[in-house]
């Protein structure tokens, strides 16, 4: 799967997903080649934004606190992906959908890509633009989750796949908000 396929995966049940299923990358490979590098992006952007114009984001926060927050955020992200995979597996079981942890981890690794990439908006010190890009990233993540539930878990019921994607995305949003709270509170 190439990075150029991710936008297609948001809108398609097959483009990118079929190749991902065919390749069947291991959990360790996905973690090292996708989760780890993408998880570095938001903390790097938090570090940059906090050091460059941190007072515009949150008044009175020292650059040292931004660096600490970025490090904690990175570690929390690395823990969140396997936890989301576990949650996806629980949601699957609750919906009587057989799902192996591997497929759930694959989905948990792919779905946050738009959120990770949206952190690049921190190059622009504008809260309104940041919120707009974050909202769009969330919608794209929902699209990836829905299409991924359908493709990776071999669903054939659109409504049930959408229900599962909504629950998973809701939990993912809660996790993302908790991660953001780590940044703002630390």
N, C-alpha and C positions, 0 to 999 in steps of 0.2 A: 504494500500500500504506500503510495507516495503522498506527500503533504498536499499536493494539488487536488487530490481526490476528496479531501475533507469537505469543501463547499458542496460538491455533488452529493456527498453522503447525507447532508442535512436535508436534501430534497428527494432522495431516491432510496428505495428499498434494496436496490441492487448495485448501483455504481459505487465502487469501493468496498462495499460490504461483502460481495461475492468473492472478491480477491482476498480480503482479509480472512474470510472463512477458509478459502483454499490454502492460503499461506499458513494459517494456524500458528502464529508466533507464540513462543513460550511466554509464560508470565514474567520470567526473569528478563527476557529480551525486551518485552514491552516496557518493563519498569526501567531498565537501563537506557534504552534508546528513545523512549517517548516520555514516560512520566518524569524521570529525573531531569532531563534537560528542560522540559516545558515547565516543571515546577520551579526551576531557577528563575524564570522570567519575572513573575510577580515580585519576588523578594528583591531582585535586582532593580526593578522599577521603583519599588518602595524606597530602597536605599538611595537611588538617584533623586527621586522627587523630594524625599525628606531632606536630603542634603542640599538640594538646589533651591527649593522654594517651600520647605516644610511648614513655615509659619503661615503661608497662604492656605494650606490644607488644614492644619490644626495649630492654632497659636500657642506658643510657649513650649513646644516640644523640641528638645535638643537633638542635634544630629546623631549623638550617641544613642539616644532612645530610638531613633528611626532605624539605626543599624541593628540594634538588639531586636526590634520588632520584626525586621526583615528576616533575621535568622530564625526566630521563633516561628514566623509564618512559613518559612521553607520546611522546617521539620514537621509542622502541623499538616502541611499539604501532603508530604510523603506518607503520613499516617492515614490521611483522609481517603486516599484512593483505595487501599485494601479494605478499609471500613465500608466504603460505598459499595465495593464488590460484594461484601458480606450482606449488606442491606438489600442489594439487588437480588441476591439469592433468596433472602427471606421473603421479599415481595413476590418473587416467582413462586416459591412454595405456597404462599398464602393464596395465590391465584391458580394453584394446581398446574403450574407450568414447570416441567422438569428442566432444570438449569444447572450445569456444572459450574464450579467456581471459576474455571478458566474463561468461559463465555462472559460471566459476570465481571471478572477483572478486565477483560477486553473492553467491555462497555464502559466500565468505570474509568478506564484509561483514555478512551476516545471522547466521551461526552464533555469533559471540561476543557477541551482544546480551545473553543471560542473564549471561554473565561480567562484562560491563561494568556491568550493573545490579546485580549482586551486590555490587559495591564499596560500595553504599549501606549495607551492613551495618556499615561502619566507623563509622557514627554510634553504634553500640553497642560499648562497650569490653569485649567478651566473646569470647574465643578460640573457645569451643565453639560459640557461635551463628555465628560467622564461618565456621568449618569446615563446619558443617551447611548453611549457605546456599550456600557455595562448592560443596559436593558436589551440592546440588540444581541449582545453575546449570550445573554440568558435565553432569549428566544432560539438562537441557533443551537445552544446546548440542549434545549428541549427537543428540537428537531432531530438532533443526533441521538438523543436518548430514545425517542419514539421509533425512529427508523432502526436503531440498534436493537431495541427489544424485539421488534418485528423480525429482523434479519438473523441476529445472533441466537435468539431463543426460539427461532423457527415458529413464530406465531402466525396464525392465519386469521385471527379475529381482530379486526382493526380497533374496535371499541375497547376490548380488553387490553390490547397493546397500548392504547392511548391512556387508559386508566393507570396501568402500571407505570408508564412513562411520567405521568403527572405526579404520582406518589414519589417516584425516584427523584424527579427534578425538584419537587418540594423539599425532600430531605437533603438533596444536594445544595439547594438554595440556603437552607438552614445552616448547613455545614460551611458554606461560603460566607454567610453573615457572621458566623462564629469566628471564622478566620479573620474577617475584617475587624471584628471586635478585638481580637488579639493585637492587631496593628494599632488600633486607636487607643486601647487601654494600657498597653505596655509602655 
